[in-house]
Amino acid sequence: ISADQLLVLFIKLCLEERRGKIVVPVSASSKVEEVASELGGYVIRTKIGSPQIERAIMEEKAIFGGEGNGGYIFPKFRLWRDGIYSVAKLMEWMGKKNLSFSELIKEVPKVNIRKCSIFCPRNEIPFMIKQIEKRIKKGIVDRTDGYKVETKEGWFLIRGSGTEPAIRIYAEGKTSKLSEKLLMKAMEIVKGA
């Protein structure tokens, strides 16, 4: 089970307890909106990274925030990532619902996100990002953090890493095969730049 899938599960379980705002980065699965809309939640997207998510949680008075790397924030408990609390909360939900983890995870739609990184010296990332923009002809819908492009098959996101000398690529398709296809398309754009 990926951290992206767990994020969708945590959002579902939080919203079942209480409606409210959820904060996720621009790289989170589109399944987040799908689950939130079914349960009366509202999704706020930010740049990638805990500090941006924490800030938005405070400003928006959100009930939960997290990202697809396993960092989940429950502001009612504390305003930063907490793995131990996340596991305890998951076990509490399992107990309340009297369900196993495998039964709980079946309650959320499957997430098909693929990710990769391509080496790029840190000082060249801004130049590369400008070159990448020139190669994206259409479809940019979100410039929150890099370039996120929506297609009929899903979306891909290309951004400069904030922590390593790399260009990060994320892709989500309606199927695993489409996610892989979108990832390859984004990689071609980066390599061409």
LINNORGI-V370607 format. One record per backbone hydrogen bond with DSSP energy under -1.0 kcal/mol. NH is the residue of the N-H (numbers start at 1). CO is the residue of the C=O. Records with the same first field share a line. If there is no record, write none. Layout:
BEGIN
NH=CO + CO
END
This chain:
BEGIN
6=2
7=3
8=4
9=5
10=6
11=7
12=8
13=9
14=10
15=11
16=12
17=13
18=14
22=42
23=64
24=44
26=46
28=25
32=29
34=30
35=31
36=32
37=33
38=34
39=35
41=36
42=20
44=22
46=24
53=49
54=50
55=51
56=52
57=53
58=54
59=55
60=56
61=57
62=57
63=21
65=73
66=23
67=71
70=67
73=65
77=74
78=74
82=72
86=82
87=83
88=84
89=85
90=86
91=87
92=88
93=89
94=90
95=91
96=92
97=93
99=94
104=100
105=101
106=102
107=104
108=105
114=171
116=169
118=167
120=165
124=121
125=122
128=124
129=125
130=126
131=127
132=128
133=129
134=130
135=131
141=148
142=148
147=158
148=142
149=156
150=139
151=154
155=172
156=149
157=170
158=147
159=168
161=166
166=164
167=118
168=159
169=116
170=157
171=114
172=155
173=112
174=153
179=175
180=176
181=177
182=178
183=179
184=180
185=181
186=182
187=183
188=184
189=185
190=186
191=187
192=188
193=189
END
